[in-house]
Amino acid sequence: MRLFVDASVALAACGRPRGASRAIFNAAAHNGWELVSGSYSLADVTRNLGKLPRGAAGEWQRAAGMLRGELG
């Protein structure tokens, strides 16, 4: 399965350990799903990461490693 992850999903996954967005990343890791995102979304995450709770940057490193391909 191939899923597109926009900035709001990525940010929510980094900021809420028990949220639905984090569950998508966890499910992808366990089920072999391909997570893709675009360069604009990735830049948006980088711009807004500092607004999230402490520890979100570390989660972003893990999440970013799971994302494949940049779609426009």
PyMOL Python script that loads the backbone (N, CA, C, O; Angstrom):
from pymol import cmd

cmd.read_pdbstr("""\
ATOM      1  N   MET A   1       0.850  -1.160   0.000  1.00  0.00           N
ATOM      2  CA  MET A   1       0.000   0.000   0.000  1.00  0.00           C
ATOM      3  C   MET A   1       0.900   1.229   0.000  1.00  0.00           C
ATOM      4  O   MET A   1       1.931   1.257   0.673  1.00  0.00           O
ATOM      5  N   ARG A   2       0.509   2.226  -0.747  1.00  0.00           N
ATOM      6  CA  ARG A   2       1.255   3.482  -0.846  1.00  0.00           C
ATOM      7  C   ARG A   2       0.380   4.604  -0.306  1.00  0.00           C
ATOM      8  O   ARG A   2      -0.734   4.809  -0.788  1.00  0.00           O
ATOM      9  N   LEU A   3       0.881   5.337   0.699  1.00  0.00           N
ATOM     10  CA  LEU A   3       0.118   6.411   1.318  1.00  0.00           C
ATOM     11  C   LEU A   3       0.873   7.730   1.211  1.00  0.00           C
ATOM     12  O   LEU A   3       2.082   7.779   1.440  1.00  0.00           O
ATOM     13  N   PHE A   4       0.164   8.790   0.866  1.00  0.00           N
ATOM     14  CA  PHE A   4       0.758  10.123   0.851  1.00  0.00           C
ATOM     15  C   PHE A   4       0.619  10.737   2.235  1.00  0.00           C
ATOM     16  O   PHE A   4      -0.463  10.726   2.821  1.00  0.00           O
ATOM     17  N   VAL A   5       1.707  11.266   2.751  1.00  0.00           N
ATOM     18  CA  VAL A   5       1.730  11.903   4.070  1.00  0.00           C
ATOM     19  C   VAL A   5       1.976  13.392   3.867  1.00  0.00           C
ATOM     20  O   VAL A   5       3.028  13.794   3.371  1.00  0.00           O
ATOM     21  N   ASP A   6       0.989  14.212   4.258  1.00  0.00           N
ATOM     22  CA  ASP A   6       1.196  15.657   4.157  1.00  0.00           C
ATOM     23  C   ASP A   6       1.793  16.170   5.465  1.00  0.00           C
ATOM     24  O   ASP A   6       1.986  15.404   6.410  1.00  0.00           O
ATOM     25  N   ALA A   7       2.082  17.467   5.513  1.00  0.00           N
ATOM     26  CA  ALA A   7       2.751  18.054   6.671  1.00  0.00           C
ATOM     27  C   ALA A   7       1.925  17.904   7.940  1.00  0.00           C
ATOM     28  O   ALA A   7       2.485  17.652   9.007  1.00  0.00           O
ATOM     29  N   SER A   8       0.616  18.052   7.852  1.00  0.00           N
ATOM     30  CA  SER A   8      -0.205  17.973   9.068  1.00  0.00           C
ATOM     31  C   SER A   8      -0.153  16.582   9.682  1.00  0.00           C
ATOM     32  O   SER A   8      -0.134  16.452  10.906  1.00  0.00           O
ATOM     33  N   VAL A   9      -0.129  15.553   8.866  1.00  0.00           N
ATOM     34  CA  VAL A   9      -0.035  14.183   9.373  1.00  0.00           C
ATOM     35  C   VAL A   9       1.348  13.949   9.986  1.00  0.00           C
ATOM     36  O   VAL A   9       1.461  13.367  11.064  1.00  0.00           O
ATOM     37  N   ALA A  10       2.389  14.399   9.302  1.00  0.00           N
ATOM     38  CA  ALA A  10       3.748  14.207   9.812  1.00  0.00           C
ATOM     39  C   ALA A  10       3.950  14.949  11.128  1.00  0.00           C
ATOM     40  O   ALA A  10       4.532  14.399  12.063  1.00  0.00           O
ATOM     41  N   LEU A  11       3.477  16.192  11.213  1.00  0.00           N
ATOM     42  CA  LEU A  11       3.624  16.969  12.445  1.00  0.00           C
ATOM     43  C   LEU A  11       2.842  16.334  13.590  1.00  0.00           C
ATOM     44  O   LEU A  11       3.338  16.248  14.714  1.00  0.00           O
ATOM     45  N   ALA A  12       1.639  15.896  13.308  1.00  0.00           N
ATOM     46  CA  ALA A  12       0.834  15.247  14.348  1.00  0.00           C
ATOM     47  C   ALA A  12       1.506  13.965  14.817  1.00  0.00           C
ATOM     48  O   ALA A  12       1.476  13.659  16.009  1.00  0.00           O
ATOM     49  N   ALA A  13       2.106  13.217  13.915  1.00  0.00           N
ATOM     50  CA  ALA A  13       2.791  11.983  14.284  1.00  0.00           C
ATOM     51  C   ALA A  13       3.979  12.270  15.199  1.00  0.00           C
ATOM     52  O   ALA A  13       4.284  11.479  16.093  1.00  0.00           O
ATOM     53  N   CYS A  14       4.643  13.388  14.977  1.00  0.00           N
ATOM     54  CA  CYS A  14       5.801  13.747  15.798  1.00  0.00           C
ATOM     55  C   CYS A  14       5.392  14.310  17.153  1.00  0.00           C
ATOM     56  O   CYS A  14       6.113  14.150  18.138  1.00  0.00           O
ATOM     57  N   GLY A  15       4.251  14.962  17.204  1.00  0.00           N
ATOM     58  CA  GLY A  15       3.847  15.640  18.426  1.00  0.00           C
ATOM     59  C   GLY A  15       2.933  14.869  19.350  1.00  0.00           C
ATOM     60  O   GLY A  15       2.791  15.235  20.517  1.00  0.00           O
ATOM     61  N   ARG A  16       2.306  13.807  18.860  1.00  0.00           N
ATOM     62  CA  ARG A  16       1.347  13.057  19.690  1.00  0.00           C
ATOM     63  C   ARG A  16       1.662  11.568  19.624  1.00  0.00           C
ATOM     64  O   ARG A  16       1.308  10.896  18.655  1.00  0.00           O
ATOM     65  N   PRO A  17       2.318  11.061  20.638  1.00  0.00           N
ATOM     66  CA  PRO A  17       2.743   9.656  20.618  1.00  0.00           C
ATOM     67  C   PRO A  17       1.615   8.633  20.515  1.00  0.00           C
ATOM     68  O   PRO A  17       1.836   7.517  20.044  1.00  0.00           O
ATOM     69  N   ARG A  18       0.413   9.001  20.947  1.00  0.00           N
ATOM     70  CA  ARG A  18      -0.695   8.041  20.907  1.00  0.00           C
ATOM     71  C   ARG A  18      -1.771   8.444  19.909  1.00  0.00           C
ATOM     72  O   ARG A  18      -2.894   7.943  19.972  1.00  0.00           O
ATOM     73  N   GLY A  19      -1.443   9.330  19.004  1.00  0.00           N
ATOM     74  CA  GLY A  19      -2.431   9.805  18.050  1.00  0.00           C
ATOM     75  C   GLY A  19      -2.567   8.923  16.822  1.00  0.00           C
ATOM     76  O   GLY A  19      -1.763   8.019  16.593  1.00  0.00           O
ATOM     77  N   ALA A  20      -3.585   9.199  16.046  1.00  0.00           N
ATOM     78  CA  ALA A  20      -3.869   8.424  14.838  1.00  0.00           C
ATOM     79  C   ALA A  20      -2.768   8.573  13.788  1.00  0.00           C
ATOM     80  O   ALA A  20      -2.462   7.625  13.065  1.00  0.00           O
ATOM     81  N   SER A  21      -2.176   9.766  13.708  1.00  0.00           N
ATOM     82  CA  SER A  21      -1.110   9.965  12.722  1.00  0.00           C
ATOM     83  C   SER A  21       0.108   9.113  13.048  1.00  0.00           C
ATOM     84  O   SER A  21       0.736   8.554  12.148  1.00  0.00           O
ATOM     85  N   ARG A  22       0.443   9.012  14.326  1.00  0.00           N
ATOM     86  CA  ARG A  22       1.556   8.152  14.724  1.00  0.00           C
ATOM     87  C   ARG A  22       1.209   6.703  14.424  1.00  0.00           C
ATOM     88  O   ARG A  22       2.085   5.920  14.055  1.00  0.00           O
ATOM     89  N   ALA A  23      -0.051   6.338  14.576  1.00  0.00           N
ATOM     90  CA  ALA A  23      -0.484   4.968  14.286  1.00  0.00           C
ATOM     91  C   ALA A  23      -0.260   4.623  12.820  1.00  0.00           C
ATOM     92  O   ALA A  23       0.035   3.473  12.492  1.00  0.00           O
ATOM     93  N   ILE A  24      -0.398   5.605  11.937  1.00  0.00           N
ATOM     94  CA  ILE A  24      -0.149   5.361  10.510  1.00  0.00           C
ATOM     95  C   ILE A  24       1.313   4.987  10.298  1.00  0.00           C
ATOM     96  O   ILE A  24       1.613   4.033   9.580  1.00  0.00           O
ATOM     97  N   PHE A  25       2.220   5.731  10.919  1.00  0.00           N
ATOM     98  CA  PHE A  25       3.650   5.424  10.779  1.00  0.00           C
ATOM     99  C   PHE A  25       3.977   4.063  11.391  1.00  0.00           C
ATOM    100  O   PHE A  25       4.750   3.292  10.823  1.00  0.00           O
ATOM    101  N   ASN A  26       3.387   3.771  12.551  1.00  0.00           N
ATOM    102  CA  ASN A  26       3.630   2.471  13.183  1.00  0.00           C
ATOM    103  C   ASN A  26       3.096   1.332  12.323  1.00  0.00           C
ATOM    104  O   ASN A  26       3.759   0.308  12.163  1.00  0.00           O
ATOM    105  N   ALA A  27       1.905   1.507  11.771  1.00  0.00           N
ATOM    106  CA  ALA A  27       1.323   0.472  10.915  1.00  0.00           C
ATOM    107  C   ALA A  27       2.156   0.287   9.652  1.00  0.00           C
ATOM    108  O   ALA A  27       2.338  -0.836   9.180  1.00  0.00           O
ATOM    109  N   ALA A  28       2.659   1.384   9.109  1.00  0.00           N
ATOM    110  CA  ALA A  28       3.487   1.294   7.910  1.00  0.00           C
ATOM    111  C   ALA A  28       4.751   0.484   8.192  1.00  0.00           C
ATOM    112  O   ALA A  28       5.172  -0.330   7.370  1.00  0.00           O
ATOM    113  N   ALA A  29       5.347   0.712   9.354  1.00  0.00           N
ATOM    114  CA  ALA A  29       6.567  -0.013   9.714  1.00  0.00           C
ATOM    115  C   ALA A  29       6.315  -1.511   9.862  1.00  0.00           C
ATOM    116  O   ALA A  29       7.177  -2.326   9.534  1.00  0.00           O
ATOM    117  N   HIS A  30       5.143  -1.863  10.353  1.00  0.00           N
ATOM    118  CA  HIS A  30       4.837  -3.281  10.593  1.00  0.00           C
ATOM    119  C   HIS A  30       4.223  -3.994   9.393  1.00  0.00           C
ATOM    120  O   HIS A  30       4.245  -5.223   9.325  1.00  0.00           O
ATOM    121  N   ASN A  31       3.683  -3.243   8.461  1.00  0.00           N
ATOM    122  CA  ASN A  31       2.974  -3.862   7.334  1.00  0.00           C
ATOM    123  C   ASN A  31       3.638  -3.655   5.982  1.00  0.00           C
ATOM    124  O   ASN A  31       3.121  -4.107   4.959  1.00  0.00           O
ATOM    125  N   GLY A  32       4.770  -2.983   5.970  1.00  0.00           N
ATOM    126  CA  GLY A  32       5.484  -2.773   4.722  1.00  0.00           C
ATOM    127  C   GLY A  32       4.848  -1.745   3.797  1.00  0.00           C
ATOM    128  O   GLY A  32       5.079  -1.770   2.588  1.00  0.00           O
ATOM    129  N   TRP A  33       4.055  -0.849   4.353  1.00  0.00           N
ATOM    130  CA  TRP A  33       3.439   0.197   3.539  1.00  0.00           C
ATOM    131  C   TRP A  33       4.490   1.221   3.130  1.00  0.00           C
ATOM    132  O   TRP A  33       5.443   1.472   3.868  1.00  0.00           O
ATOM    133  N   GLU A  34       4.315   1.802   1.969  1.00  0.00           N
ATOM    134  CA  GLU A  34       5.207   2.842   1.486  1.00  0.00           C
ATOM    135  C   GLU A  34       4.584   4.205   1.810  1.00  0.00           C
ATOM    136  O   GLU A  34       3.460   4.500   1.401  1.00  0.00           O
ATOM    137  N   LEU A  35       5.327   5.023   2.544  1.00  0.00           N
ATOM    138  CA  LEU A  35       4.876   6.376   2.866  1.00  0.00           C
ATOM    139  C   LEU A  35       5.637   7.356   1.987  1.00  0.00           C
ATOM    140  O   LEU A  35       6.867   7.333   1.944  1.00  0.00           O
ATOM    141  N   VAL A  36       4.911   8.211   1.292  1.00  0.00           N
ATOM    142  CA  VAL A  36       5.533   9.189   0.401  1.00  0.00           C
ATOM    143  C   VAL A  36       5.077  10.592   0.789  1.00  0.00           C
ATOM    144  O   VAL A  36       4.020  10.787   1.390  1.00  0.00           O
ATOM    145  N   SER A  37       5.911  11.557   0.424  1.00  0.00           N
ATOM    146  CA  SER A  37       5.568  12.945   0.695  1.00  0.00           C
ATOM    147  C   SER A  37       6.224  13.824  -0.354  1.00  0.00           C
ATOM    148  O   SER A  37       7.054  13.366  -1.138  1.00  0.00           O
ATOM    149  N   GLY A  38       5.844  15.077  -0.356  1.00  0.00           N
ATOM    150  CA  GLY A  38       6.393  16.028  -1.310  1.00  0.00           C
ATOM    151  C   GLY A  38       7.364  16.993  -0.658  1.00  0.00           C
ATOM    152  O   GLY A  38       7.381  17.131   0.565  1.00  0.00           O
ATOM    153  N   SER A  39       8.158  17.650  -1.455  1.00  0.00           N
ATOM    154  CA  SER A  39       9.161  18.567  -0.931  1.00  0.00           C
ATOM    155  C   SER A  39       8.520  19.725  -0.171  1.00  0.00           C
ATOM    156  O   SER A  39       9.078  20.180   0.827  1.00  0.00           O
ATOM    157  N   TYR A  40       7.371  20.210  -0.614  1.00  0.00           N
ATOM    158  CA  TYR A  40       6.700  21.298   0.088  1.00  0.00           C
ATOM    159  C   TYR A  40       6.260  20.836   1.480  1.00  0.00           C
ATOM    160  O   TYR A  40       6.420  21.570   2.455  1.00  0.00           O
ATOM    161  N   SER A  41       5.719  19.651   1.575  1.00  0.00           N
ATOM    162  CA  SER A  41       5.290  19.117   2.867  1.00  0.00           C
ATOM    163  C   SER A  41       6.474  18.930   3.802  1.00  0.00           C
ATOM    164  O   SER A  41       6.390  19.262   4.984  1.00  0.00           O
ATOM    165  N   LEU A  42       7.563  18.406   3.288  1.00  0.00           N
ATOM    166  CA  LEU A  42       8.743  18.193   4.114  1.00  0.00           C
ATOM    167  C   LEU A  42       9.302  19.513   4.633  1.00  0.00           C
ATOM    168  O   LEU A  42       9.717  19.601   5.789  1.00  0.00           O
ATOM    169  N   ALA A  43       9.315  20.530   3.791  1.00  0.00           N
ATOM    170  CA  ALA A  43       9.783  21.853   4.211  1.00  0.00           C
ATOM    171  C   ALA A  43       8.847  22.447   5.259  1.00  0.00           C
ATOM    172  O   ALA A  43       9.301  23.105   6.195  1.00  0.00           O
ATOM    173  N   ASP A  44       7.568  22.222   5.110  1.00  0.00           N
ATOM    174  CA  ASP A  44       6.582  22.724   6.069  1.00  0.00           C
ATOM    175  C   ASP A  44       6.787  22.079   7.440  1.00  0.00           C
ATOM    176  O   ASP A  44       6.671  22.751   8.465  1.00  0.00           O
ATOM    177  N   VAL A  45       7.087  20.798   7.463  1.00  0.00           N
ATOM    178  CA  VAL A  45       7.361  20.126   8.731  1.00  0.00           C
ATOM    179  C   VAL A  45       8.582  20.764   9.387  1.00  0.00           C
ATOM    180  O   VAL A  45       8.556  21.074  10.578  1.00  0.00           O
ATOM    181  N   THR A  46       9.634  20.958   8.627  1.00  0.00           N
ATOM    182  CA  THR A  46      10.859  21.542   9.160  1.00  0.00           C
ATOM    183  C   THR A  46      10.599  22.935   9.742  1.00  0.00           C
ATOM    184  O   THR A  46      11.121  23.275  10.804  1.00  0.00           O
ATOM    185  N   ARG A  47       9.796  23.734   9.045  1.00  0.00           N
ATOM    186  CA  ARG A  47       9.478  25.090   9.523  1.00  0.00           C
ATOM    187  C   ARG A  47       8.694  25.074  10.830  1.00  0.00           C
ATOM    188  O   ARG A  47       8.879  25.959  11.666  1.00  0.00           O
ATOM    189  N   ASN A  48       7.838  24.101  11.021  1.00  0.00           N
ATOM    190  CA  ASN A  48       6.915  24.099  12.159  1.00  0.00           C
ATOM    191  C   ASN A  48       7.297  23.158  13.300  1.00  0.00           C
ATOM    192  O   ASN A  48       6.611  23.123  14.321  1.00  0.00           O
ATOM    193  N   LEU A  49       8.352  22.416  13.147  1.00  0.00           N
ATOM    194  CA  LEU A  49       8.741  21.426  14.149  1.00  0.00           C
ATOM    195  C   LEU A  49       9.025  22.065  15.509  1.00  0.00           C
ATOM    196  O   LEU A  49       8.744  21.457  16.542  1.00  0.00           O
ATOM    197  N   GLY A  50       9.568  23.257  15.526  1.00  0.00           N
ATOM    198  CA  GLY A  50       9.888  23.931  16.778  1.00  0.00           C
ATOM    199  C   GLY A  50       8.670  24.299  17.610  1.00  0.00           C
ATOM    200  O   GLY A  50       8.813  24.616  18.791  1.00  0.00           O
ATOM    201  N   LYS A  51       7.491  24.268  17.036  1.00  0.00           N
ATOM    202  CA  LYS A  51       6.259  24.590  17.747  1.00  0.00           C
ATOM    203  C   LYS A  51       5.711  23.395  18.525  1.00  0.00           C
ATOM    204  O   LYS A  51       4.767  23.532  19.304  1.00  0.00           O
ATOM    205  N   LEU A  52       6.306  22.230  18.310  1.00  0.00           N
ATOM    206  CA  LEU A  52       5.828  21.006  18.949  1.00  0.00           C
ATOM    207  C   LEU A  52       6.555  20.759  20.260  1.00  0.00           C
ATOM    208  O   LEU A  52       7.588  21.377  20.515  1.00  0.00           O
ATOM    209  N   PRO A  53       6.035  19.869  21.095  1.00  0.00           N
ATOM    210  CA  PRO A  53       6.678  19.558  22.375  1.00  0.00           C
ATOM    211  C   PRO A  53       8.095  19.003  22.200  1.00  0.00           C
ATOM    212  O   PRO A  53       8.466  18.500  21.139  1.00  0.00           O
ATOM    213  N   ARG A  54       8.857  19.114  23.269  1.00  0.00           N
ATOM    214  CA  ARG A  54      10.215  18.568  23.277  1.00  0.00           C
ATOM    215  C   ARG A  54      10.148  17.080  22.900  1.00  0.00           C
ATOM    216  O   ARG A  54       9.227  16.372  23.305  1.00  0.00           O
ATOM    217  N   GLY A  55      11.095  16.635  22.152  1.00  0.00           N
ATOM    218  CA  GLY A  55      11.111  15.238  21.717  1.00  0.00           C
ATOM    219  C   GLY A  55      10.568  15.047  20.311  1.00  0.00           C
ATOM    220  O   GLY A  55      10.800  14.009  19.690  1.00  0.00           O
ATOM    221  N   ALA A  56       9.851  16.035  19.807  1.00  0.00           N
ATOM    222  CA  ALA A  56       9.267  15.913  18.472  1.00  0.00           C
ATOM    223  C   ALA A  56      10.339  15.852  17.388  1.00  0.00           C
ATOM    224  O   ALA A  56      10.164  15.169  16.379  1.00  0.00           O
ATOM    225  N   ALA A  57      11.444  16.560  17.593  1.00  0.00           N
ATOM    226  CA  ALA A  57      12.513  16.545  16.590  1.00  0.00           C
ATOM    227  C   ALA A  57      13.090  15.142  16.423  1.00  0.00           C
ATOM    228  O   ALA A  57      13.384  14.713  15.307  1.00  0.00           O
ATOM    229  N   GLY A  58      13.249  14.437  17.533  1.00  0.00           N
ATOM    230  CA  GLY A  58      13.727  13.056  17.449  1.00  0.00           C
ATOM    231  C   GLY A  58      12.742  12.157  16.730  1.00  0.00           C
ATOM    232  O   GLY A  58      13.127  11.287  15.949  1.00  0.00           O
ATOM    233  N   GLU A  59      11.474  12.377  17.002  1.00  0.00           N
ATOM    234  CA  GLU A  59      10.441  11.601  16.301  1.00  0.00           C
ATOM    235  C   GLU A  59      10.445  11.920  14.814  1.00  0.00           C
ATOM    236  O   GLU A  59      10.211  11.040  13.987  1.00  0.00           O
ATOM    237  N   TRP A  60      10.711  13.177  14.473  1.00  0.00           N
ATOM    238  CA  TRP A  60      10.753  13.559  13.060  1.00  0.00           C
ATOM    239  C   TRP A  60      11.891  12.829  12.353  1.00  0.00           C
ATOM    240  O   TRP A  60      11.732  12.400  11.211  1.00  0.00           O
ATOM    241  N   GLN A  61      13.021  12.683  13.008  1.00  0.00           N
ATOM    242  CA  GLN A  61      14.135  11.953  12.392  1.00  0.00           C
ATOM    243  C   GLN A  61      13.719  10.524  12.054  1.00  0.00           C
ATOM    244  O   GLN A  61      14.042  10.013  10.981  1.00  0.00           O
ATOM    245  N   ARG A  62      13.009   9.890  12.965  1.00  0.00           N
ATOM    246  CA  ARG A  62      12.527   8.524  12.718  1.00  0.00           C
ATOM    247  C   ARG A  62      11.501   8.504  11.601  1.00  0.00           C
ATOM    248  O   ARG A  62      11.569   7.671  10.697  1.00  0.00           O
ATOM    249  N   ALA A  63      10.546   9.429  11.668  1.00  0.00           N
ATOM    250  CA  ALA A  63       9.475   9.478  10.673  1.00  0.00           C
ATOM    251  C   ALA A  63      10.023   9.816   9.290  1.00  0.00           C
ATOM    252  O   ALA A  63       9.628   9.209   8.294  1.00  0.00           O
ATOM    253  N   ALA A  64      10.926  10.780   9.234  1.00  0.00           N
ATOM    254  CA  ALA A  64      11.493  11.194   7.940  1.00  0.00           C
ATOM    255  C   ALA A  64      12.228  10.038   7.272  1.00  0.00           C
ATOM    256  O   ALA A  64      12.242   9.926   6.046  1.00  0.00           O
ATOM    257  N   GLY A  65      12.835   9.186   8.079  1.00  0.00           N
ATOM    258  CA  GLY A  65      13.528   8.022   7.532  1.00  0.00           C
ATOM    259  C   GLY A  65      12.592   7.010   6.897  1.00  0.00           C
ATOM    260  O   GLY A  65      13.020   6.165   6.110  1.00  0.00           O
ATOM    261  N   MET A  66      11.326   7.095   7.237  1.00  0.00           N
ATOM    262  CA  MET A  66      10.329   6.170   6.674  1.00  0.00           C
ATOM    263  C   MET A  66       9.700   6.708   5.392  1.00  0.00           C
ATOM    264  O   MET A  66       9.077   5.954   4.644  1.00  0.00           O
ATOM    265  N   LEU A  67       9.858   7.996   5.134  1.00  0.00           N
ATOM    266  CA  LEU A  67       9.233   8.613   3.952  1.00  0.00           C
ATOM    267  C   LEU A  67      10.070   8.362   2.716  1.00  0.00           C
ATOM    268  O   LEU A  67      11.299   8.429   2.760  1.00  0.00           O
ATOM    269  N   ARG A  68       9.404   8.076   1.623  1.00  0.00           N
ATOM    270  CA  ARG A  68      10.076   7.805   0.352  1.00  0.00           C
ATOM    271  C   ARG A  68       9.645   8.811  -0.708  1.00  0.00           C
ATOM    272  O   ARG A  68       8.527   9.324  -0.699  1.00  0.00           O
ATOM    273  N   GLY A  69      10.559   9.065  -1.603  1.00  0.00           N
ATOM    274  CA  GLY A  69      10.253   9.873  -2.772  1.00  0.00           C
ATOM    275  C   GLY A  69       9.697  11.239  -2.469  1.00  0.00           C
ATOM    276  O   GLY A  69       8.962  11.420  -1.498  1.00  0.00           O
ATOM    277  N   GLU A  70      10.035  12.168  -3.269  1.00  0.00           N
ATOM    278  CA  GLU A  70       9.477  13.503  -3.158  1.00  0.00           C
ATOM    279  C   GLU A  70       8.603  13.745  -4.372  1.00  0.00           C
ATOM    280  O   GLU A  70       9.058  13.700  -5.515  1.00  0.00           O
ATOM    281  N   LEU A  71       7.365  13.995  -4.098  1.00  0.00           N
ATOM    282  CA  LEU A  71       6.406  14.270  -5.168  1.00  0.00           C
ATOM    283  C   LEU A  71       6.229  15.773  -5.273  1.00  0.00           C
ATOM    284  O   LEU A  71       5.635  16.384  -4.385  1.00  0.00           O
ATOM    285  N   GLY A  72       6.728  16.379  -6.333  1.00  0.00           N
ATOM    286  CA  GLY A  72       6.568  17.809  -6.576  1.00  0.00           C
ATOM    287  C   GLY A  72       6.463  18.572  -5.361  1.00  0.00           C
ATOM    288  O   GLY A  72       6.324  19.794  -5.409  1.00  0.00           O
TER     289      GLY A  72
END
""", "prot")
cmd.dss("prot")
cmd.show_as("cartoon", "prot")
cmd.util.cbc("prot")
cmd.orient("prot")
